[in-house]
């Protein structure tokens, strides 16, 4: 019987909000909310995909992003 090939797990990103969204444009605040960030210094884990990357590009000055290895999540 042939072994099943394991599909590679999608990478995950640890996103931490390092700057407050107060006083920022409404689109930036909405993007933070869409990423799951509700308050300053909060951290969330999201799957790495083009939609998330686009949101991160928009608020790159407000967040810190790190790749998560399988054992860390």
PDB file of N, CA, C and O in Angstrom:
ATOM      1  N   UNK A   1       0.841  -1.169   0.000  1.00  0.00           N
ATOM      2  CA  UNK A   1       0.000   0.000   0.000  1.00  0.00           C
ATOM      3  C   UNK A   1       0.893   1.242   0.000  1.00  0.00           C
ATOM      4  O   UNK A   1       1.854   1.338   0.764  1.00  0.00           O
ATOM      5  N   UNK A   2       0.562   2.161  -0.849  1.00  0.00           N
ATOM      6  CA  UNK A   2       1.366   3.371  -0.983  1.00  0.00           C
ATOM      7  C   UNK A   2       1.134   4.305   0.195  1.00  0.00           C
ATOM      8  O   UNK A   2       0.022   4.428   0.709  1.00  0.00           O
ATOM      9  N   UNK A   3       2.211   4.956   0.605  1.00  0.00           N
ATOM     10  CA  UNK A   3       2.089   5.922   1.690  1.00  0.00           C
ATOM     11  C   UNK A   3       1.433   7.189   1.172  1.00  0.00           C
ATOM     12  O   UNK A   3       1.652   7.613   0.038  1.00  0.00           O
ATOM     13  N   UNK A   4       0.625   7.776   2.037  1.00  0.00           N
ATOM     14  CA  UNK A   4       0.023   9.056   1.675  1.00  0.00           C
ATOM     15  C   UNK A   4       1.081  10.135   1.796  1.00  0.00           C
ATOM     16  O   UNK A   4       1.849  10.168   2.758  1.00  0.00           O
ATOM     17  N   UNK A   5       1.112  11.006   0.819  1.00  0.00           N
ATOM     18  CA  UNK A   5       2.011  12.139   0.915  1.00  0.00           C
ATOM     19  C   UNK A   5       1.370  13.172   1.813  1.00  0.00           C
ATOM     20  O   UNK A   5       0.212  13.547   1.632  1.00  0.00           O
ATOM     21  N   UNK A   6       2.137  13.622   2.778  1.00  0.00           N
ATOM     22  CA  UNK A   6       1.600  14.656   3.638  1.00  0.00           C
ATOM     23  C   UNK A   6       1.665  15.983   2.916  1.00  0.00           C
ATOM     24  O   UNK A   6       2.701  16.381   2.385  1.00  0.00           O
ATOM     25  N   UNK A   7       0.537  16.649   2.913  1.00  0.00           N
ATOM     26  CA  UNK A   7       0.511  17.977   2.319  1.00  0.00           C
ATOM     27  C   UNK A   7       1.203  18.930   3.262  1.00  0.00           C
ATOM     28  O   UNK A   7       1.011  18.841   4.475  1.00  0.00           O
ATOM     29  N   UNK A   8       2.004  19.840   2.738  1.00  0.00           N
ATOM     30  CA  UNK A   8       2.673  20.780   3.639  1.00  0.00           C
ATOM     31  C   UNK A   8       1.645  21.666   4.331  1.00  0.00           C
ATOM     32  O   UNK A   8       0.716  22.172   3.702  1.00  0.00           O
ATOM     33  N   UNK A   9       1.825  21.844   5.627  1.00  0.00           N
ATOM     34  CA  UNK A   9       0.922  22.701   6.389  1.00  0.00           C
ATOM     35  C   UNK A   9       1.126  24.144   5.957  1.00  0.00           C
ATOM     36  O   UNK A   9       2.262  24.574   5.759  1.00  0.00           O
ATOM     37  N   UNK A  10       0.050  24.893   5.808  1.00  0.00           N
ATOM     38  CA  UNK A  10       0.224  26.302   5.479  1.00  0.00           C
ATOM     39  C   UNK A  10       0.950  26.998   6.621  1.00  0.00           C
ATOM     40  O   UNK A  10       0.706  26.718   7.795  1.00  0.00           O
ATOM     41  N   UNK A  11       1.832  27.893   6.263  1.00  0.00           N
ATOM     42  CA  UNK A  11       2.566  28.616   7.290  1.00  0.00           C
ATOM     43  C   UNK A  11       1.606  29.483   8.072  1.00  0.00           C
ATOM     44  O   UNK A  11       0.543  29.871   7.588  1.00  0.00           O
ATOM     45  N   UNK A  12       2.007  29.770   9.280  1.00  0.00           N
ATOM     46  CA  UNK A  12       1.197  30.639  10.112  1.00  0.00           C
ATOM     47  C   UNK A  12       2.029  31.844  10.519  1.00  0.00           C
ATOM     48  O   UNK A  12       3.257  31.786  10.579  1.00  0.00           O
ATOM     49  N   UNK A  13       1.332  32.933  10.794  1.00  0.00           N
ATOM     50  CA  UNK A  13       1.987  34.174  11.175  1.00  0.00           C
ATOM     51  C   UNK A  13       1.507  34.596  12.555  1.00  0.00           C
ATOM     52  O   UNK A  13       0.312  34.551  12.849  1.00  0.00           O
ATOM     53  N   UNK A  14       2.444  35.003  13.393  1.00  0.00           N
ATOM     54  CA  UNK A  14       2.099  35.587  14.690  1.00  0.00           C
ATOM     55  C   UNK A  14       2.111  37.093  14.494  1.00  0.00           C
ATOM     56  O   UNK A  14       3.150  37.676  14.183  1.00  0.00           O
ATOM     57  N   UNK A  15       0.963  37.720  14.676  1.00  0.00           N
ATOM     58  CA  UNK A  15       0.807  39.152  14.431  1.00  0.00           C
ATOM     59  C   UNK A  15       0.545  39.834  15.768  1.00  0.00           C
ATOM     60  O   UNK A  15      -0.393  39.482  16.483  1.00  0.00           O
ATOM     61  N   UNK A  16       1.382  40.811  16.095  1.00  0.00           N
ATOM     62  CA  UNK A  16       1.241  41.558  17.345  1.00  0.00           C
ATOM     63  C   UNK A  16       1.066  43.027  17.014  1.00  0.00           C
ATOM     64  O   UNK A  16       1.841  43.596  16.245  1.00  0.00           O
ATOM     65  N   UNK A  17       0.045  43.639  17.597  1.00  0.00           N
ATOM     66  CA  UNK A  17      -0.171  45.064  17.405  1.00  0.00           C
ATOM     67  C   UNK A  17       0.757  45.813  18.352  1.00  0.00           C
ATOM     68  O   UNK A  17       0.647  45.665  19.569  1.00  0.00           O
ATOM     69  N   UNK A  18       1.676  46.620  17.805  1.00  0.00           N
ATOM     70  CA  UNK A  18       2.664  47.311  18.627  1.00  0.00           C
ATOM     71  C   UNK A  18       2.402  48.805  18.742  1.00  0.00           C
ATOM     72  O   UNK A  18       2.993  49.473  19.591  1.00  0.00           O
ATOM     73  N   UNK A  19       1.526  49.334  17.903  1.00  0.00           N
ATOM     74  CA  UNK A  19       1.163  50.751  17.956  1.00  0.00           C
ATOM     75  C   UNK A  19      -0.359  50.831  17.973  1.00  0.00           C
ATOM     76  O   UNK A  19      -1.033  50.085  17.263  1.00  0.00           O
ATOM     77  N   UNK A  20      -0.889  51.722  18.771  1.00  0.00           N
ATOM     78  CA  UNK A  20      -2.333  51.876  18.891  1.00  0.00           C
ATOM     79  C   UNK A  20      -2.953  52.344  17.573  1.00  0.00           C
ATOM     80  O   UNK A  20      -2.318  53.058  16.797  1.00  0.00           O
ATOM     81  N   UNK A  21      -4.194  51.936  17.333  1.00  0.00           N
ATOM     82  CA  UNK A  21      -4.915  52.369  16.149  1.00  0.00           C
ATOM     83  C   UNK A  21      -5.638  53.695  16.352  1.00  0.00           C
ATOM     84  O   UNK A  21      -6.241  54.223  15.417  1.00  0.00           O
ATOM     85  N   UNK A  22      -5.580  54.234  17.565  1.00  0.00           N
ATOM     86  CA  UNK A  22      -6.248  55.504  17.855  1.00  0.00           C
ATOM     87  C   UNK A  22      -5.624  56.619  17.024  1.00  0.00           C
ATOM     88  O   UNK A  22      -4.402  56.740  16.940  1.00  0.00           O
ATOM     89  N   UNK A  23      -6.468  57.416  16.423  1.00  0.00           N
ATOM     90  CA  UNK A  23      -5.996  58.530  15.615  1.00  0.00           C
ATOM     91  C   UNK A  23      -5.580  58.136  14.212  1.00  0.00           C
ATOM     92  O   UNK A  23      -5.103  58.980  13.453  1.00  0.00           O
ATOM     93  N   UNK A  24      -5.750  56.876  13.853  1.00  0.00           N
ATOM     94  CA  UNK A  24      -5.410  56.394  12.512  1.00  0.00           C
ATOM     95  C   UNK A  24      -6.652  56.443  11.633  1.00  0.00           C
ATOM     96  O   UNK A  24      -7.770  56.538  12.139  1.00  0.00           O
ATOM     97  N   UNK A  25      -6.460  56.380  10.321  1.00  0.00           N
ATOM     98  CA  UNK A  25      -7.630  56.368   9.427  1.00  0.00           C
ATOM     99  C   UNK A  25      -8.548  55.177   9.721  1.00  0.00           C
ATOM    100  O   UNK A  25      -8.097  54.132  10.189  1.00  0.00           O
ATOM    101  N   UNK A  26      -9.815  55.350   9.442  1.00  0.00           N
ATOM    102  CA  UNK A  26     -10.808  54.312   9.710  1.00  0.00           C
ATOM    103  C   UNK A  26     -10.473  53.014   8.983  1.00  0.00           C
ATOM    104  O   UNK A  26     -10.748  51.931   9.498  1.00  0.00           O
ATOM    105  N   UNK A  27      -9.883  53.110   7.795  1.00  0.00           N
ATOM    106  CA  UNK A  27      -9.535  51.890   7.047  1.00  0.00           C
ATOM    107  C   UNK A  27      -8.465  51.094   7.783  1.00  0.00           C
ATOM    108  O   UNK A  27      -8.499  49.863   7.770  1.00  0.00           O
ATOM    109  N   UNK A  28      -7.520  51.770   8.423  1.00  0.00           N
ATOM    110  CA  UNK A  28      -6.480  51.071   9.178  1.00  0.00           C
ATOM    111  C   UNK A  28      -7.076  50.406  10.419  1.00  0.00           C
ATOM    112  O   UNK A  28      -6.734  49.267  10.737  1.00  0.00           O
ATOM    113  N   UNK A  29      -7.951  51.103  11.109  1.00  0.00           N
ATOM    114  CA  UNK A  29      -8.601  50.524  12.290  1.00  0.00           C
ATOM    115  C   UNK A  29      -9.449  49.315  11.896  1.00  0.00           C
ATOM    116  O   UNK A  29      -9.474  48.310  12.606  1.00  0.00           O
ATOM    117  N   UNK A  30     -10.140  49.417  10.768  1.00  0.00           N
ATOM    118  CA  UNK A  30     -10.963  48.299  10.296  1.00  0.00           C
ATOM    119  C   UNK A  30     -10.089  47.109   9.909  1.00  0.00           C
ATOM    120  O   UNK A  30     -10.477  45.962  10.131  1.00  0.00           O
ATOM    121  N   UNK A  31      -8.937  47.361   9.343  1.00  0.00           N
ATOM    122  CA  UNK A  31      -8.023  46.287   8.966  1.00  0.00           C
ATOM    123  C   UNK A  31      -7.496  45.577  10.209  1.00  0.00           C
ATOM    124  O   UNK A  31      -7.387  44.351  10.223  1.00  0.00           O
ATOM    125  N   UNK A  32      -7.171  46.332  11.243  1.00  0.00           N
ATOM    126  CA  UNK A  32      -6.725  45.714  12.496  1.00  0.00           C
ATOM    127  C   UNK A  32      -7.818  44.813  13.056  1.00  0.00           C
ATOM    128  O   UNK A  32      -7.534  43.705  13.512  1.00  0.00           O
ATOM    129  N   UNK A  33      -9.051  45.273  13.025  1.00  0.00           N
ATOM    130  CA  UNK A  33     -10.174  44.466  13.518  1.00  0.00           C
ATOM    131  C   UNK A  33     -10.344  43.201  12.669  1.00  0.00           C
ATOM    132  O   UNK A  33     -10.611  42.126  13.206  1.00  0.00           O
ATOM    133  N   UNK A  34     -10.189  43.327  11.351  1.00  0.00           N
ATOM    134  CA  UNK A  34     -10.329  42.178  10.463  1.00  0.00           C
ATOM    135  C   UNK A  34      -9.231  41.142  10.706  1.00  0.00           C
ATOM    136  O   UNK A  34      -9.446  39.946  10.511  1.00  0.00           O
ATOM    137  N   UNK A  35      -8.063  41.604  11.131  1.00  0.00           N
ATOM    138  CA  UNK A  35      -6.972  40.684  11.463  1.00  0.00           C
ATOM    139  C   UNK A  35      -7.205  40.008  12.802  1.00  0.00           C
ATOM    140  O   UNK A  35      -6.506  39.053  13.142  1.00  0.00           O
ATOM    141  N   UNK A  36      -8.179  40.490  13.568  1.00  0.00           N
ATOM    142  CA  UNK A  36      -8.482  39.906  14.868  1.00  0.00           C
ATOM    143  C   UNK A  36      -7.841  40.649  16.019  1.00  0.00           C
ATOM    144  O   UNK A  36      -7.876  40.179  17.156  1.00  0.00           O
ATOM    145  N   UNK A  37      -7.256  41.802  15.744  1.00  0.00           N
ATOM    146  CA  UNK A  37      -6.603  42.592  16.784  1.00  0.00           C
ATOM    147  C   UNK A  37      -7.594  43.593  17.356  1.00  0.00           C
ATOM    148  O   UNK A  37      -8.158  44.407  16.624  1.00  0.00           O
ATOM    149  N   UNK A  38      -7.802  43.530  18.654  1.00  0.00           N
ATOM    150  CA  UNK A  38      -8.781  44.392  19.302  1.00  0.00           C
ATOM    151  C   UNK A  38      -8.133  45.473  20.150  1.00  0.00           C
ATOM    152  O   UNK A  38      -8.703  46.551  20.323  1.00  0.00           O
ATOM    153  N   UNK A  39      -6.931  45.194  20.688  1.00  0.00           N
ATOM    154  CA  UNK A  39      -6.275  46.174  21.554  1.00  0.00           C
ATOM    155  C   UNK A  39      -4.764  46.131  21.375  1.00  0.00           C
ATOM    156  O   UNK A  39      -4.205  45.193  20.807  1.00  0.00           O
ATOM    157  N   UNK A  40      -4.139  47.158  21.870  1.00  0.00           N
ATOM    158  CA  UNK A  40      -2.699  47.323  21.783  1.00  0.00           C
ATOM    159  C   UNK A  40      -1.989  46.169  22.501  1.00  0.00           C
ATOM    160  O   UNK A  40      -2.430  45.746  23.569  1.00  0.00           O
ATOM    161  N   UNK A  41      -0.910  45.662  21.932  1.00  0.00           N
ATOM    162  CA  UNK A  41      -0.090  44.559  22.449  1.00  0.00           C
ATOM    163  C   UNK A  41      -0.783  43.201  22.384  1.00  0.00           C
ATOM    164  O   UNK A  41      -0.280  42.241  22.969  1.00  0.00           O
ATOM    165  N   UNK A  42      -1.904  43.086  21.704  1.00  0.00           N
ATOM    166  CA  UNK A  42      -2.566  41.802  21.535  1.00  0.00           C
ATOM    167  C   UNK A  42      -1.870  41.036  20.420  1.00  0.00           C
ATOM    168  O   UNK A  42      -1.390  41.635  19.458  1.00  0.00           O
ATOM    169  N   UNK A  43      -1.815  39.714  20.546  1.00  0.00           N
ATOM    170  CA  UNK A  43      -1.195  38.856  19.551  1.00  0.00           C
ATOM    171  C   UNK A  43      -2.217  37.853  19.047  1.00  0.00           C
ATOM    172  O   UNK A  43      -2.974  37.284  19.833  1.00  0.00           O
ATOM    173  N   UNK A  44      -2.240  37.635  17.731  1.00  0.00           N
ATOM    174  CA  UNK A  44      -3.101  36.620  17.123  1.00  0.00           C
ATOM    175  C   UNK A  44      -2.262  35.780  16.167  1.00  0.00           C
ATOM    176  O   UNK A  44      -1.202  36.210  15.712  1.00  0.00           O
ATOM    177  N   UNK A  45      -2.745  34.579  15.870  1.00  0.00           N
ATOM    178  CA  UNK A  45      -2.102  33.703  14.896  1.00  0.00           C
ATOM    179  C   UNK A  45      -3.049  33.586  13.705  1.00  0.00           C
ATOM    180  O   UNK A  45      -4.221  33.245  13.869  1.00  0.00           O
ATOM    181  N   UNK A  46      -2.541  33.866  12.516  1.00  0.00           N
ATOM    182  CA  UNK A  46      -3.331  33.781  11.287  1.00  0.00           C
ATOM    183  C   UNK A  46      -2.577  32.924  10.282  1.00  0.00           C
ATOM    184  O   UNK A  46      -1.347  32.870  10.301  1.00  0.00           O
ATOM    185  N   UNK A  47      -3.310  32.259   9.412  1.00  0.00           N
ATOM    186  CA  UNK A  47      -2.674  31.519   8.323  1.00  0.00           C
ATOM    187  C   UNK A  47      -2.092  32.496   7.317  1.00  0.00           C
ATOM    188  O   UNK A  47      -2.642  33.570   7.078  1.00  0.00           O
ATOM    189  N   UNK A  48      -0.987  32.108   6.742  1.00  0.00           N
ATOM    190  CA  UNK A  48      -0.310  32.944   5.753  1.00  0.00           C
ATOM    191  C   UNK A  48      -0.974  32.736   4.398  1.00  0.00           C
ATOM    192  O   UNK A  48      -0.907  31.645   3.831  1.00  0.00           O
ATOM    193  N   UNK A  49      -1.610  33.776   3.881  1.00  0.00           N
ATOM    194  CA  UNK A  49      -2.192  33.732   2.541  1.00  0.00           C
ATOM    195  C   UNK A  49      -2.161  35.146   1.962  1.00  0.00           C
ATOM    196  O   UNK A  49      -1.914  36.102   2.697  1.00  0.00           O
ATOM    197  N   UNK A  50      -2.405  35.293   0.675  1.00  0.00           N
ATOM    198  CA  UNK A  50      -2.300  36.615   0.049  1.00  0.00           C
ATOM    199  C   UNK A  50      -3.228  37.667   0.654  1.00  0.00           C
ATOM    200  O   UNK A  50      -2.858  38.840   0.713  1.00  0.00           O
ATOM    201  N   UNK A  51      -4.416  37.282   1.101  1.00  0.00           N
ATOM    202  CA  UNK A  51      -5.340  38.253   1.685  1.00  0.00           C
ATOM    203  C   UNK A  51      -4.772  38.820   2.986  1.00  0.00           C
ATOM    204  O   UNK A  51      -4.810  40.030   3.209  1.00  0.00           O
ATOM    205  N   UNK A  52      -4.251  37.952   3.832  1.00  0.00           N
ATOM    206  CA  UNK A  52      -3.658  38.394   5.093  1.00  0.00           C
ATOM    207  C   UNK A  52      -2.425  39.248   4.813  1.00  0.00           C
ATOM    208  O   UNK A  52      -2.223  40.271   5.466  1.00  0.00           O
ATOM    209  N   UNK A  53      -1.601  38.840   3.853  1.00  0.00           N
ATOM    210  CA  UNK A  53      -0.411  39.617   3.509  1.00  0.00           C
ATOM    211  C   UNK A  53      -0.788  41.026   3.038  1.00  0.00           C
ATOM    212  O   UNK A  53      -0.098  41.992   3.364  1.00  0.00           O
ATOM    213  N   UNK A  54      -1.871  41.144   2.279  1.00  0.00           N
ATOM    214  CA  UNK A  54      -2.312  42.456   1.815  1.00  0.00           C
ATOM    215  C   UNK A  54      -2.760  43.335   2.976  1.00  0.00           C
ATOM    216  O   UNK A  54      -2.468  44.530   3.006  1.00  0.00           O
ATOM    217  N   UNK A  55      -3.472  42.739   3.935  1.00  0.00           N
ATOM    218  CA  UNK A  55      -3.899  43.509   5.107  1.00  0.00           C
ATOM    219  C   UNK A  55      -2.688  43.942   5.926  1.00  0.00           C
ATOM    220  O   UNK A  55      -2.641  45.065   6.428  1.00  0.00           O
ATOM    221  N   UNK A  56      -1.710  43.050   6.060  1.00  0.00           N
ATOM    222  CA  UNK A  56      -0.511  43.394   6.819  1.00  0.00           C
ATOM    223  C   UNK A  56       0.277  44.510   6.143  1.00  0.00           C
ATOM    224  O   UNK A  56       0.855  45.361   6.819  1.00  0.00           O
ATOM    225  N   UNK A  57       0.302  44.511   4.821  1.00  0.00           N
ATOM    226  CA  UNK A  57       1.003  45.572   4.106  1.00  0.00           C
ATOM    227  C   UNK A  57       0.374  46.934   4.409  1.00  0.00           C
ATOM    228  O   UNK A  57       1.074  47.938   4.534  1.00  0.00           O
ATOM    229  N   UNK A  58      -0.962  46.951   4.525  1.00  0.00           N
ATOM    230  CA  UNK A  58      -1.665  48.211   4.783  1.00  0.00           C
ATOM    231  C   UNK A  58      -1.357  48.764   6.176  1.00  0.00           C
ATOM    232  O   UNK A  58      -1.309  49.980   6.359  1.00  0.00           O
ATOM    233  N   UNK A  59      -1.151  47.889   7.148  1.00  0.00           N
ATOM    234  CA  UNK A  59      -0.926  48.353   8.521  1.00  0.00           C
ATOM    235  C   UNK A  59       0.454  47.941   9.044  1.00  0.00           C
ATOM    236  O   UNK A  59       0.629  47.721  10.242  1.00  0.00           O
ATOM    237  N   UNK A  60       1.420  47.840   8.146  1.00  0.00           N
ATOM    238  CA  UNK A  60       2.741  47.354   8.534  1.00  0.00           C
ATOM    239  C   UNK A  60       3.414  48.231   9.586  1.00  0.00           C
ATOM    240  O   UNK A  60       4.273  47.752  10.326  1.00  0.00           O
ATOM    241  N   UNK A  61       3.046  49.488   9.664  1.00  0.00           N
ATOM    242  CA  UNK A  61       3.633  50.398  10.642  1.00  0.00           C
ATOM    243  C   UNK A  61       3.003  50.250  12.026  1.00  0.00           C
ATOM    244  O   UNK A  61       3.468  50.864  12.986  1.00  0.00           O
ATOM    245  N   UNK A  62       1.950  49.441  12.135  1.00  0.00           N
ATOM    246  CA  UNK A  62       1.247  49.269  13.400  1.00  0.00           C
ATOM    247  C   UNK A  62       1.449  47.886  14.018  1.00  0.00           C
ATOM    248  O   UNK A  62       1.085  47.668  15.173  1.00  0.00           O
ATOM    249  N   UNK A  63       2.026  46.946  13.259  1.00  0.00           N
ATOM    250  CA  UNK A  63       2.113  45.561  13.725  1.00  0.00           C
ATOM    251  C   UNK A  63       3.526  45.007  13.588  1.00  0.00           C
ATOM    252  O   UNK A  63       4.352  45.534  12.841  1.00  0.00           O
ATOM    253  N   UNK A  64       3.783  43.920  14.335  1.00  0.00           N
ATOM    254  CA  UNK A  64       5.012  43.136  14.185  1.00  0.00           C
ATOM    255  C   UNK A  64       4.584  41.739  13.760  1.00  0.00           C
ATOM    256  O   UNK A  64       3.652  41.178  14.337  1.00  0.00           O
ATOM    257  N   UNK A  65       5.255  41.168  12.754  1.00  0.00           N
ATOM    258  CA  UNK A  65       4.869  39.875  12.200  1.00  0.00           C
ATOM    259  C   UNK A  65       6.047  38.915  12.318  1.00  0.00           C
ATOM    260  O   UNK A  65       7.185  39.262  12.003  1.00  0.00           O
ATOM    261  N   UNK A  66       5.749  37.691  12.782  1.00  0.00           N
ATOM    262  CA  UNK A  66       6.747  36.647  12.876  1.00  0.00           C
ATOM    263  C   UNK A  66       6.146  35.365  12.308  1.00  0.00           C
ATOM    264  O   UNK A  66       4.959  35.099  12.497  1.00  0.00           O
ATOM    265  N   UNK A  67       6.965  34.563  11.608  1.00  0.00           N
ATOM    266  CA  UNK A  67       6.499  33.257  11.148  1.00  0.00           C
ATOM    267  C   UNK A  67       6.515  32.302  12.328  1.00  0.00           C
ATOM    268  O   UNK A  67       7.406  32.365  13.175  1.00  0.00           O
ATOM    269  N   UNK A  68       5.528  31.419  12.382  1.00  0.00           N
ATOM    270  CA  UNK A  68       5.411  30.469  13.470  1.00  0.00           C
ATOM    271  C   UNK A  68       5.789  29.086  12.952  1.00  0.00           C
ATOM    272  O   UNK A  68       5.298  28.650  11.911  1.00  0.00           O
ATOM    273  N   UNK A  69       6.657  28.406  13.677  1.00  0.00           N
ATOM    274  CA  UNK A  69       6.968  27.031  13.322  1.00  0.00           C
ATOM    275  C   UNK A  69       5.882  26.123  13.891  1.00  0.00           C
ATOM    276  O   UNK A  69       5.098  26.552  14.738  1.00  0.00           O
ATOM    277  N   UNK A  70       5.830  24.887  13.439  1.00  0.00           N
ATOM    278  CA  UNK A  70       4.741  23.986  13.823  1.00  0.00           C
ATOM    279  C   UNK A  70       4.643  23.779  15.323  1.00  0.00           C
ATOM    280  O   UNK A  70       3.537  23.742  15.861  1.00  0.00           O
ATOM    281  N   UNK A  71       5.766  23.645  16.015  1.00  0.00           N
ATOM    282  CA  UNK A  71       5.751  23.379  17.442  1.00  0.00           C
ATOM    283  C   UNK A  71       5.373  24.568  18.301  1.00  0.00           C
ATOM    284  O   UNK A  71       4.958  24.393  19.447  1.00  0.00           O
ATOM    285  N   UNK A  72       5.508  25.779  17.770  1.00  0.00           N
ATOM    286  CA  UNK A  72       5.249  26.987  18.554  1.00  0.00           C
ATOM    287  C   UNK A  72       3.778  27.327  18.672  1.00  0.00           C
ATOM    288  O   UNK A  72       3.355  27.907  19.672  1.00  0.00           O
ATOM    289  N   UNK A  73       2.987  26.974  17.662  1.00  0.00           N
ATOM    290  CA  UNK A  73       1.584  27.382  17.644  1.00  0.00           C
ATOM    291  C   UNK A  73       0.864  26.720  18.773  1.00  0.00           C
ATOM    292  O   UNK A  73      -0.337  26.926  18.945  1.00  0.00           O
TER     293      UNK A  73
END
